Amino acid sequence: MPLCRDEGLGILPWSPLAGGFLTGKFERGQLASAGTRLGEKDRMARYDSERHWKILDAVRAVARETGSTASAVSLAWLLAKPQVSSVIFGARTSDQLDANLAAADLELTAAQVAMLDQASAFELGYPYQFIQSTQATW
């Protein structure tokens, strides 16, 4: 995203709900049901990590704060990024479509976006964290 921002390029995220993971319908320690995208071919395994659950916990917290759904928060979070032109999402039911479209009317606060960004941040590892820590001292 920083490169696209710096070069004035738009981003069009594909699968912004992570195959349904960010809709909030999955629970830690439980298998995804067979009727879901993540229930097929054990796709849930790619999201069953501490980092992903931390992201989902933050999405759910913002959904509670805003009185919205996890789907709407996840999409609104992306749409709050200036580099994101739009999002491509899929919906199998009219309820899913309504939950996704609600993102267009949901405006997250800067604090909510920051909380979601922090929850989803990657650990850079060496040498990047070392460089970052030394830059703060110069």
DRENTORKOL-3810 file (N, C-alpha, C; in nm, 4 decimals):
REM DRENTORKOL-3810
@n.u->0.0794; n.v->-0.1199; n.w->0.0000; ca.u->0.0000; ca.v->0.0000; ca.w->0.0000; c.u->0.0843; c.v->0.1273; c.w->0.0000
@n.u->0.1940; n.v->0.1306; n.w->0.0760; ca.u->0.2739; ca.v->0.2535; ca.w->0.0713; c.u->0.3283; c.v->0.2834; c.w->-0.0694
@n.u->0.3707; n.v->0.1816; n.w->-0.1404; ca.u->0.4217; ca.v->0.2030; ca.w->-0.2760; c.u->0.3113; c.v->0.2582; c.w->-0.3658
@n.u->0.1933; n.v->0.1987; n.w->-0.3596; ca.u->0.0818; ca.v->0.2460; ca.w->-0.4416; c.u->0.0451; c.v->0.3898; c.w->-0.4046
@n.u->0.0449; n.v->0.4192; n.w->-0.2746; ca.u->0.0174; ca.v->0.5559; ca.w->-0.2300; c.u->0.1197; c.v->0.6521; c.w->-0.2881
@n.u->0.2477; n.v->0.6172; n.w->-0.2756; ca.u->0.3552; ca.v->0.7046; ca.w->-0.3229; c.u->0.3510; c.v->0.7254; c.w->-0.4738
@n.u->0.3078; n.v->0.6260; n.w->-0.5482; ca.u->0.3051; ca.v->0.6341; ca.w->-0.6943; c.u->0.1685; c.v->0.6750; c.w->-0.7497
@n.u->0.0716; n.v->0.7010; n.w->-0.6614; ca.u->-0.0605; ca.v->0.7440; ca.w->-0.7064; c.u->-0.1414; c.v->0.6346; c.w->-0.7731
@n.u->-0.1174; n.v->0.5091; n.w->-0.7349; ca.u->-0.1889; ca.v->0.3954; ca.w->-0.7938; c.u->-0.3024; c.v->0.3507; c.w->-0.7025
@n.u->-0.4147; n.v->0.3153; n.w->-0.7621; ca.u->-0.5271; ca.v->0.2633; ca.w->-0.6855; c.u->-0.5142; c.v->0.1137; c.w->-0.6636
@n.u->-0.5797; n.v->0.0655; n.w->-0.5596; ca.u->-0.5800; ca.v->-0.0770; ca.w->-0.5271; c.u->-0.7251; c.v->-0.1247; c.w->-0.5293
@n.u->-0.7476; n.v->-0.2411; n.w->-0.5878; ca.u->-0.8795; ca.v->-0.3026; ca.w->-0.5922; c.u->-0.8687; c.v->-0.4404; c.w->-0.5268
@n.u->-0.8870; n.v->-0.4482; n.w->-0.3941; ca.u->-0.8683; ca.v->-0.5760; ca.w->-0.3235; c.u->-0.9686; c.v->-0.6825; c.w->-0.3672
@n.u->-0.9157; n.v->-0.7998; n.w->-0.3900; ca.u->-0.9964; ca.v->-0.9164; ca.w->-0.4232; c.u->-1.0093; c.v->-1.0005; c.w->-0.2977
@n.u->-1.1252; n.v->-1.0542; n.w->-0.2723; ca.u->-1.1545; ca.v->-1.1353; ca.w->-0.1540; c.u->-1.1266; c.v->-1.0593; c.w->-0.0239
@n.u->-1.1845; n.v->-0.9403; n.w->-0.0115; ca.u->-1.1566; ca.v->-0.8575; ca.w->0.1059; c.u->-1.2098; c.v->-0.9146; c.w->0.2368
@n.u->-1.2974; n.v->-1.0111; n.w->0.2288; ca.u->-1.3497; ca.v->-1.0742; ca.w->0.3501; c.u->-1.2794; c.v->-1.2064; c.w->0.3798
@n.u->-1.1684; n.v->-1.2303; n.w->0.3124; ca.u->-1.0858; ca.v->-1.3491; ca.w->0.3357; c.u->-1.1684; c.v->-1.4776; c.w->0.3285
@n.u->-1.2402; n.v->-1.4907; n.w->0.2195; ca.u->-1.3191; ca.v->-1.6115; ca.w->0.1988; c.u->-1.4318; c.v->-1.6289; c.w->0.3007
@n.u->-1.4699; n.v->-1.5217; n.w->0.3669; ca.u->-1.5758; ca.v->-1.5275; ca.w->0.4676; c.u->-1.5241; c.v->-1.5197; c.w->0.6101
@n.u->-1.3929; n.v->-1.5329; n.w->0.6278; ca.u->-1.3368; ca.v->-1.5309; ca.w->0.7635; c.u->-1.3705; c.v->-1.4011; c.w->0.8355
@n.u->-1.3610; n.v->-1.2881; n.w->0.7662; ca.u->-1.3834; ca.v->-1.1585; ca.w->0.8303; c.u->-1.5311; c.v->-1.1205; c.w->0.8415
@n.u->-1.6203; n.v->-1.2142; n.w->0.8132; ca.u->-1.7625; ca.v->-1.1890; ca.w->0.8353; c.u->-1.7998; c.v->-1.2101; c.w->0.9817
@n.u->-1.7108; n.v->-1.2755; n.w->1.0560; ca.u->-1.7357; ca.v->-1.2983; ca.w->1.1976; c.u->-1.8139; c.v->-1.4243; c.w->1.2287
@n.u->-1.8411; n.v->-1.5058; n.w->1.1285; ca.u->-1.9227; ca.v->-1.6252; ca.w->1.1541; c.u->-1.8418; c.v->-1.7459; c.w->1.2009
@n.u->-1.7107; n.v->-1.7316; n.w->1.2086; ca.u->-1.6265; ca.v->-1.8430; ca.w->1.2519; c.u->-1.5760; c.v->-1.8180; c.w->1.3927
@n.u->-1.5540; n.v->-1.9267; n.w->1.4657; ca.u->-1.5070; ca.v->-1.9176; ca.w->1.6043; c.u->-1.3779; c.v->-1.9956; c.w->1.6201
@n.u->-1.2935; n.v->-1.9420; n.w->1.7034; ca.u->-1.1655; ca.v->-2.0056; ca.w->1.7347; c.u->-1.1890; c.v->-2.1469; c.w->1.7873
@n.u->-1.1114; n.v->-2.2426; n.w->1.7368; ca.u->-1.1201; ca.v->-2.3800; ca.w->1.7841; c.u->-1.2340; c.v->-2.4618; c.w->1.7247
@n.u->-1.3129; n.v->-2.4033; n.w->1.6356; ca.u->-1.4233; ca.v->-2.4761; ca.w->1.5731; c.u->-1.3973; c.v->-2.4904; c.w->1.4238
@n.u->-1.4358; n.v->-2.6026; n.w->1.3692; ca.u->-1.4196; ca.v->-2.6260; ca.w->1.2261; c.u->-1.5198; c.v->-2.5426; c.w->1.1477
@n.u->-1.4798; n.v->-2.5000; n.w->1.0288; ca.u->-1.5718; ca.v->-2.4296; ca.w->0.9395; c.u->-1.6696; c.v->-2.5315; c.w->0.8829
@n.u->-1.7964; n.v->-2.4936; n.w->0.8750; ca.u->-1.8961; ca.v->-2.5882; ca.w->0.8250; c.u->-1.8766; c.v->-2.6117; c.w->0.6753
@n.u->-1.9214; n.v->-2.7270; n.w->0.6308; ca.u->-1.8995; ca.v->-2.7695; ca.w->0.4925; c.u->-1.9678; c.v->-2.6778; c.w->0.3916
@n.u->-2.0717; n.v->-2.6067; n.w->0.4296; ca.u->-2.1435; ca.v->-2.5207; ca.w->0.3368; c.u->-2.0802; c.v->-2.3841; c.w->0.3164
@n.u->-1.9611; n.v->-2.3631; n.w->0.3694; ca.u->-1.8939; ca.v->-2.2333; ca.w->0.3558; c.u->-1.7684; c.v->-2.2485; c.w->0.2706
@n.u->-1.7203; n.v->-2.1364; n.w->0.2175; ca.u->-1.5982; ca.v->-2.1406; ca.w->0.1359; c.u->-1.4801; c.v->-2.1946; c.w->0.2151
@n.u->-1.4691; n.v->-2.1522; n.w->0.3411; ca.u->-1.3560; ca.v->-2.1973; ca.w->0.4217; c.u->-1.3725; c.v->-2.3411; c.w->0.4694
@n.u->-1.4920; n.v->-2.3948; n.w->0.4611; ca.u->-1.5145; ca.v->-2.5338; ca.w->0.4978; c.u->-1.4755; c.v->-2.6314; c.w->0.3883
@n.u->-1.4579; n.v->-2.5810; n.w->0.2678; ca.u->-1.4184; ca.v->-2.6644; ca.w->0.1546; c.u->-1.2675; c.v->-2.6845; c.w->0.1534
@n.u->-1.2241; n.v->-2.8056; n.w->0.1302; ca.u->-1.0814; ca.v->-2.8381; ca.w->0.1131; c.u->-0.9944; c.v->-2.7832; c.w->0.2256
@n.u->-1.0482; n.v->-2.7732; n.w->0.3440; ca.u->-0.9757; ca.v->-2.7249; ca.w->0.4617; c.u->-0.9094; c.v->-2.5893; c.w->0.4377
@n.u->-0.9809; n.v->-2.4997; n.w->0.3713; ca.u->-0.9277; ca.v->-2.3651; ca.w->0.3466; c.u->-0.9152; c.v->-2.2840; c.w->0.4752
@n.u->-0.9859; n.v->-2.3255; n.w->0.5786; ca.u->-0.9809; ca.v->-2.2529; ca.w->0.7057; c.u->-0.8398; c.v->-2.2553; c.w->0.7647
@n.u->-0.7610; n.v->-2.3555; n.w->0.7316; ca.u->-0.6270; ca.v->-2.3692; ca.w->0.7882; c.u->-0.5402; c.v->-2.2468; c.w->0.7616
@n.u->-0.5593; n.v->-2.1820; n.w->0.6480; ca.u->-0.4762; ca.v->-2.0646; ca.w->0.6169; c.u->-0.5076; c.v->-1.9449; c.w->0.7066
@n.u->-0.6264; n.v->-1.9428; n.w->0.7678; ca.u->-0.6647; ca.v->-1.8314; ca.w->0.8542; c.u->-0.6598; c.v->-1.8666; c.w->1.0028
@n.u->-0.6378; n.v->-1.9912; n.w->1.0334; ca.u->-0.6366; ca.v->-2.0352; ca.w->1.1731; c.u->-0.4994; c.v->-2.0082; c.w->1.2347
@n.u->-0.4713; n.v->-1.8798; n.w->1.2557; ca.u->-0.3455; ca.v->-1.8391; ca.w->1.3173; c.u->-0.3763; c.v->-1.7294; c.w->1.4193
@n.u->-0.2856; n.v->-1.7081; n.w->1.5107; ca.u->-0.3071; ca.v->-1.6063; ca.w->1.6134; c.u->-0.3264; c.v->-1.4680; c.w->1.5511
@n.u->-0.2479; n.v->-1.4375; n.w->1.4500; ca.u->-0.2607; ca.v->-1.3068; ca.w->1.3841; c.u->-0.4000; c.v->-1.2862; c.w->1.3267
@n.u->-0.4533; n.v->-1.3858; n.w->1.2579; ca.u->-0.5863; ca.v->-1.3728; ca.w->1.1967; c.u->-0.6966; c.v->-1.3625; c.w->1.3019
@n.u->-0.6856; n.v->-1.4384; n.w->1.4093; ca.u->-0.7870; ca.v->-1.4287; ca.w->1.5148; c.u->-0.7810; c.v->-1.2923; c.w->1.5831
@n.u->-0.6613; n.v->-1.2381; n.w->1.5955; ca.u->-0.6443; ca.v->-1.1043; ca.w->1.6535; c.u->-0.7126; c.v->-0.9992; c.w->1.5650
@n.u->-0.6984; n.v->-1.0135; n.w->1.4346; ca.u->-0.7651; ca.v->-0.9226; ca.w->1.3409; c.u->-0.9163; c.v->-0.9348; c.w->1.3561
@n.u->-0.9662; n.v->-1.0582; n.w->1.3578; ca.u->-1.1103; ca.v->-1.0783; ca.w->1.3694; c.u->-1.1630; c.v->-1.0240; c.w->1.5019
@n.u->-1.0881; n.v->-1.0399; n.w->1.6099; ca.u->-1.1299; ca.v->-0.9830; ca.w->1.7394; c.u->-1.1430; c.v->-0.8313; c.w->1.7297
@n.u->-1.0486; n.v->-0.7659; n.w->1.6617; ca.u->-1.0547; ca.v->-0.6203; ca.w->1.6455; c.u->-1.1730; c.v->-0.5802; c.w->1.5580
@n.u->-1.1981; n.v->-0.6548; n.w->1.4515; ca.u->-1.3128; ca.v->-0.6273; ca.w->1.3639; c.u->-1.4422; c.v->-0.6388; c.w->1.4435
@n.u->-1.4537; n.v->-0.7433; n.w->1.5233; ca.u->-1.5745; ca.v->-0.7608; ca.w->1.6050; c.u->-1.5905; c.v->-0.6485; c.w->1.7069
@n.u->-1.4811; n.v->-0.6037; n.w->1.7663; ca.u->-1.4876; ca.v->-0.4945; ca.w->1.8646; c.u->-1.5390; c.v->-0.3669; c.w->1.7981
@n.u->-1.4900; n.v->-0.3364; n.w->1.6788; ca.u->-1.5366; ca.v->-0.2169; ca.w->1.6077; c.u->-1.6824; c.v->-0.2348; c.w->1.5658
@n.u->-1.7202; n.v->-0.3544; n.w->1.5268; ca.u->-1.8601; ca.v->-0.3799; ca.w->1.4905; c.u->-1.9522; c.v->-0.3529; c.w->1.6101
@n.u->-1.9104; n.v->-0.3953; n.w->1.7282; ca.u->-1.9909; ca.v->-0.3670; ca.w->1.8490; c.u->-1.9991; c.v->-0.2167; c.w->1.8741
@n.u->-1.8857; n.v->-0.1464; n.w->1.8607; ca.u->-1.8829; ca.v->-0.0012; ca.w->1.8825; c.u->-1.9756; c.v->0.0732; c.w->1.7876
@n.u->-1.9802; n.v->0.0279; n.w->1.6644; ca.u->-2.0559; ca.v->0.0990; ca.w->1.5614; c.u->-2.1979; c.v->0.0466; c.w->1.5436
@n.u->-2.2292; n.v->-0.0650; n.w->1.6088; ca.u->-2.3610; ca.v->-0.1258; ca.w->1.5902; c.u->-2.3773; c.v->-0.1827; c.w->1.4508
@n.u->-2.2668; n.v->-0.2258; n.w->1.3930; ca.u->-2.2670; ca.v->-0.2777; ca.w->1.2568; c.u->-2.2273; c.v->-0.4249; c.w->1.2579
@n.u->-2.2024; n.v->-0.4771; n.w->1.1391; ca.u->-2.1604; ca.v->-0.6166; ca.w->1.1260; c.u->-2.0107; c.v->-0.6238; c.w->1.1000
@n.u->-1.9537; n.v->-0.7397; n.w->1.1254; ca.u->-1.8116; ca.v->-0.7611; ca.w->1.0975; c.u->-1.7832; c.v->-0.7432; c.w->0.9488
@n.u->-1.8738; n.v->-0.7870; n.w->0.8631; ca.u->-1.8558; ca.v->-0.7705; ca.w->0.7180; c.u->-1.8462; c.v->-0.6239; c.w->0.6805
@n.u->-1.9398; n.v->-0.5437; n.w->0.7303; ca.u->-1.9408; ca.v->-0.4013; ca.w->0.6971; c.u->-1.8150; c.v->-0.3327; c.w->0.7495
@n.u->-1.7728; n.v->-0.3676; n.w->0.8698; ca.u->-1.6520; ca.v->-0.3079; ca.w->0.9270; c.u->-1.5298; c.v->-0.3453; c.w->0.8436
@n.u->-1.5174; n.v->-0.4714; n.w->0.8065; ca.u->-1.4026; ca.v->-0.5158; ca.w->0.7277; c.u->-1.3938; c.v->-0.4415; c.w->0.5954
@n.u->-1.5062; n.v->-0.4258; n.w->0.5289; ca.u->-1.5066; ca.v->-0.3553; ca.w->0.4006; c.u->-1.4865; c.v->-0.2047; c.w->0.4191
@n.u->-1.5487; n.v->-0.1467; n.w->0.5212; ca.u->-1.5327; ca.v->-0.0032; ca.w->0.5476; c.u->-1.3878; c.v->0.0289; c.w->0.5829
@n.u->-1.3221; n.v->-0.0639; n.w->0.6506; ca.u->-1.1808; ca.v->-0.0474; ca.w->0.6857; c.u->-1.0968; c.v->-0.0322; c.w->0.5589
@n.u->-1.1208; n.v->-0.1169; n.w->0.4613; ca.u->-1.0492; ca.v->-0.1049; ca.w->0.3346; c.u->-1.0846; c.v->0.0248; c.w->0.2630
@n.u->-1.2129; n.v->0.0569; n.w->0.2609; ca.u->-1.2570; ca.v->0.1768; ca.w->0.1903; c.u->-1.2079; c.v->0.3050; c.w->0.2568
@n.u->-1.1664; n.v->0.2944; n.w->0.3831; ca.u->-1.1107; ca.v->0.4103; ca.w->0.4535; c.u->-0.9679; c.v->0.4404; c.w->0.4087
@n.u->-0.9084; n.v->0.3496; n.w->0.3361; ca.u->-0.7718; ca.v->0.3677; ca.w->0.2867; c.u->-0.7775; c.v->0.4476; c.w->0.1564
@n.u->-0.7072; n.v->0.5614; n.w->0.1501; ca.u->-0.7142; ca.v->0.6451; ca.w->0.0297; c.u->-0.6704; c.v->0.5729; c.w->-0.0980
@n.u->-0.5815; n.v->0.4749; n.w->-0.0855; ca.u->-0.5329; ca.v->0.4036; ca.w->-0.2033; c.u->-0.6338; c.v->0.3033; c.w->-0.2578
@n.u->-0.7321; n.v->0.2644; n.w->-0.1767; ca.u->-0.8290; ca.v->0.1630; ca.w->-0.2198; c.u->-0.9388; c.v->0.2306; c.w->-0.3013
@n.u->-0.9473; n.v->0.1921; n.w->-0.4285; ca.u->-1.0461; ca.v->0.2503; ca.w->-0.5196; c.u->-1.1847; c.v->0.1933; c.w->-0.4948
@n.u->-1.1909; n.v->0.0649; n.w->-0.4720; ca.u->-1.3152; ca.v->-0.0072; ca.w->-0.4474; c.u->-1.2764; c.v->-0.1456; c.w->-0.3980
@n.u->-1.3744; n.v->-0.2294; n.w->-0.3722; ca.u->-1.3474; ca.v->-0.3675; ca.w->-0.3310; c.u->-1.4323; c.v->-0.4625; c.w->-0.4140
@n.u->-1.3834; n.v->-0.5837; n.w->-0.4306; ca.u->-1.4580; ca.v->-0.6885; ca.w->-0.4997; c.u->-1.5012; c.v->-0.7889; c.w->-0.3927
@n.u->-1.6293; n.v->-0.8005; n.w->-0.3706; ca.u->-1.6769; ca.v->-0.8985; ca.w->-0.2731; c.u->-1.7816; c.v->-0.9872; c.w->-0.3375
@n.u->-1.8010; n.v->-1.1031; n.w->-0.2781; ca.u->-1.9013; ca.v->-1.1959; ca.w->-0.3263; c.u->-2.0084; c.v->-1.2150; c.w->-0.2212
@n.u->-2.1280; n.v->-1.2406; n.w->-0.2649; ca.u->-2.2387; ca.v->-1.2670; ca.w->-0.1731; c.u->-2.3261; c.v->-1.3753; c.w->-0.2347
@n.u->-2.3609; n.v->-1.4744; n.w->-0.1530; ca.u->-2.4473; ca.v->-1.5817; ca.w->-0.2023; c.u->-2.5926; c.v->-1.5585; c.w->-0.1669
@n.u->-2.6167; n.v->-1.4730; n.w->-0.0676; ca.u->-2.7549; ca.v->-1.4478; ca.w->-0.0252; c.u->-2.7802; c.v->-1.2973; c.w->-0.0208
@n.u->-2.9070; n.v->-1.2600; n.w->-0.0188; ca.u->-2.9404; ca.v->-1.1177; ca.w->-0.0113; c.u->-2.8982; c.v->-1.0600; c.w->0.1245
@n.u->-2.9005; n.v->-1.1412; n.w->0.2306; ca.u->-2.8536; ca.v->-1.0937; ca.w->0.3616; c.u->-2.7046; c.v->-1.0609; c.w->0.3573
@n.u->-2.6264; n.v->-1.1455; n.w->0.2913; ca.u->-2.4835; ca.v->-1.1184; ca.w->0.2774; c.u->-2.4604; c.v->-0.9921; c.w->0.1948
@n.u->-2.5374; n.v->-0.9763; n.w->0.0896; ca.u->-2.5250; ca.v->-0.8572; ca.w->0.0064; c.u->-2.5558; c.v->-0.7316; c.w->0.0880
@n.u->-2.6640; n.v->-0.7344; n.w->0.1653; ca.u->-2.7008; ca.v->-0.6196; ca.w->0.2488; c.u->-2.5920; c.v->-0.5882; c.w->0.3513
@n.u->-2.5351; n.v->-0.6922; n.w->0.4141; ca.u->-2.4292; ca.v->-0.6720; ca.w->0.5132; c.u->-2.3064; c.v->-0.6090; c.w->0.4488
@n.u->-2.2752; n.v->-0.6500; n.w->0.3277; ca.u->-2.1595; ca.v->-0.5948; ca.w->0.2570; c.u->-2.1851; c.v->-0.4514; c.w->0.2105
@n.u->-2.3032; n.v->-0.4250; n.w->0.1595; ca.u->-2.3350; ca.v->-0.2912; ca.w->0.1103; c.u->-2.3418; c.v->-0.1887; c.w->0.2237
@n.u->-2.3676; n.v->-0.2340; n.w->0.3448; ca.u->-2.3724; ca.v->-0.1433; ca.w->0.4598; c.u->-2.2382; c.v->-0.0736; c.w->0.4815
@n.u->-2.1315; n.v->-0.1297; n.w->0.4292; ca.u->-1.9984; ca.v->-0.0689; ca.w->0.4434; c.u->-1.9923; c.v->0.0683; c.w->0.3779
@n.u->-2.0706; n.v->0.0887; n.w->0.2726; ca.u->-2.0681; ca.v->0.2178; ca.w->0.2027; c.u->-2.1179; c.v->0.3307; c.w->0.2918
@n.u->-2.2019; n.v->0.2993; n.w->0.3884; ca.u->-2.2574; ca.v->0.4014; ca.w->0.4783; c.u->-2.1867; c.v->0.4071; c.w->0.6129
@n.u->-2.0884; n.v->0.3223; n.w->0.6325; ca.u->-2.0185; ca.v->0.3150; ca.w->0.7608; c.u->-1.8880; c.v->0.3927; c.w->0.7530
@n.u->-1.8759; n.v->0.4947; n.w->0.8337; ca.u->-1.7536; ca.v->0.5737; ca.w->0.8377; c.u->-1.6824; c.v->0.5453; c.w->0.9689
@n.u->-1.5670; n.v->0.4841; n.w->0.9597; ca.u->-1.4896; ca.v->0.4505; ca.w->1.0787; c.u->-1.4108; c.v->0.5721; c.w->1.1255
@n.u->-1.3898; n.v->0.5809; n.w->1.2561; ca.u->-1.3079; ca.v->0.6884; ca.w->1.3102; c.u->-1.1603; c.v->0.6555; c.w->1.2854
@n.u->-1.0772; n.v->0.7560; n.w->1.2971; ca.u->-0.9330; ca.v->0.7344; ca.w->1.2811; c.u->-0.8825; c.v->0.6356; c.w->1.3859
@n.u->-0.9370; n.v->0.6432; n.w->1.5068; ca.u->-0.8956; ca.v->0.5509; ca.w->1.6133; c.u->-0.9351; c.v->0.4073; c.w->1.5804
@n.u->-1.0513; n.v->0.3881; n.w->1.5222; ca.u->-1.0951; ca.v->0.2530; ca.w->1.4846; c.u->-1.0077; c.v->0.1974; c.w->1.3723
@n.u->-0.9768; n.v->0.2796; n.w->1.2735; ca.u->-0.8892; ca.v->0.2354; ca.w->1.1639; c.u->-0.7515; c.v->0.2008; c.w->1.2195
@n.u->-0.7012; n.v->0.2835; n.w->1.3099; ca.u->-0.5695; ca.v->0.2576; ca.w->1.3696; c.u->-0.5696; c.v->0.1271; c.w->1.4481
@n.u->-0.6783; n.v->0.0994; n.w->1.5208; ca.u->-0.6874; ca.v->-0.0256; ca.w->1.5964; c.u->-0.6851; c.v->-0.1461; c.w->1.5019
@n.u->-0.7580; n.v->-0.1379; n.w->1.3929; ca.u->-0.7607; ca.v->-0.2465; ca.w->1.2947; c.u->-0.6250; c.v->-0.2610; c.w->1.2265
@n.u->-0.5629; n.v->-0.1490; n.w->1.1939; ca.u->-0.4292; ca.v->-0.1533; ca.w->1.1326; c.u->-0.3284; c.v->-0.2183; c.w->1.2265
@n.u->-0.3357; n.v->-0.1824; n.w->1.3527; ca.u->-0.2417; ca.v->-0.2385; ca.w->1.4506; c.u->-0.2630; c.v->-0.3886; c.w->1.4666
@n.u->-0.3881; n.v->-0.4315; n.w->1.4707; ca.u->-0.4179; ca.v->-0.5743; ca.w->1.4859; c.u->-0.3681; c.v->-0.6552; c.w->1.3662
@n.u->-0.3654; n.v->-0.5938; n.w->1.2494; ca.u->-0.3283; ca.v->-0.6667; ca.w->1.1282; c.u->-0.1839; c.v->-0.6465; c.w->1.0857
@n.u->-0.1109; n.v->-0.5663; n.w->1.1600; ca.u->0.0273; ca.v->-0.5356; ca.w->1.1219; c.u->0.1137; c.v->-0.6619; c.w->1.1190
@n.u->0.2004; n.v->-0.6673; n.w->1.0185; ca.u->0.2952; ca.v->-0.7776; ca.w->1.0066; c.u->0.4180; c.v->-0.7475; c.w->1.0913
@n.u->0.4758; n.v->-0.8503; n.w->1.1486; ca.u->0.6053; ca.v->-0.8340; ca.w->1.2120; c.u->0.7081; c.v->-0.8356; c.w->1.0998
@n.u->0.7856; n.v->-0.7303; n.w->1.0909; ca.u->0.8783; ca.v->-0.7168; ca.w->0.9792; c.u->0.9969; c.v->-0.8115; c.w->0.9876
@n.u->1.0444; n.v->-0.8368; n.w->1.1061; ca.u->1.1597; ca.v->-0.9254; ca.w->1.1205; c.u->1.2886; c.v->-0.8549; c.w->1.0822
@n.u->1.3972; n.v->-0.9281; n.w->1.0940; ca.u->1.5292; ca.v->-0.8746; ca.w->1.0617; c.u->1.5465; c.v->-0.8727; c.w->0.9107
@n.u->1.6025; n.v->-0.7739; n.w->0.8518; ca.u->1.6692; ca.v->-0.6578; ca.w->0.9090; c.u->1.5770; c.v->-0.5369; c.w->0.9254
@n.u->1.4503; n.v->-0.5503; n.w->0.8840; ca.u->1.3625; ca.v->-0.4350; ca.w->0.8777; c.u->1.3313; c.v->-0.3752; c.w->1.0149
@n.u->1.3073; n.v->-0.4612; n.w->1.1156; ca.u->1.2822; ca.v->-0.4071; ca.w->1.2489; c.u->1.4072; c.v->-0.3388; c.w->1.3043
@n.u->1.5237; n.v->-0.3931; n.w->1.2740; ca.u->1.6487; ca.v->-0.3316; ca.w->1.3178; c.u->1.6639; c.v->-0.1932; c.w->1.2547
@n.u->1.6393; n.v->-0.1836; n.w->1.1262; ca.u->1.6503; ca.v->-0.0554; ca.w->1.0564; c.u->1.5503; c.v->0.0441; c.w->1.1140
@n.u->1.4282; n.v->-0.0007; n.w->1.1349; ca.u->1.3260; ca.v->0.0866; ca.w->1.1913; c.u->1.3651; c.v->0.1369; c.w->1.3302
@n.u->1.4212; n.v->0.0501; n.w->1.4135; ca.u->1.4575; ca.v->0.0913; ca.w->1.5478; c.u->1.5752; c.v->0.1889; c.w->1.5469
@n.u->1.6685; n.v->0.1723; n.w->1.4535; ca.u->1.7818; ca.v->0.2651; ca.w->1.4481; c.u->1.7429; c.v->0.3990; c.w->1.3888
@n.u->1.6467; n.v->0.4012; n.w->1.2991; ca.u->1.6038; ca.v->0.5286; ca.w->1.2407; c.u->1.5424; c.v->0.6200; c.w->1.3454
@n.u->1.4796; n.v->0.5640; n.w->1.4453; ca.u->1.4170; ca.v->0.6449; ca.w->1.5500; c.u->1.5218; c.v->0.7139; c.w->1.6374
@n.u->1.6457; n.v->0.6645; n.w->1.6363; ca.u->1.7482; ca.v->0.7228; ca.w->1.7218; c.u->1.8350; c.v->0.8248; c.w->1.6498
@n.u->1.8208; n.v->0.8408; n.w->1.5208; ca.u->1.9069; ca.v->0.9318; ca.w->1.4438; c.u->1.8523; c.v->1.0713; c.w->1.4441
END
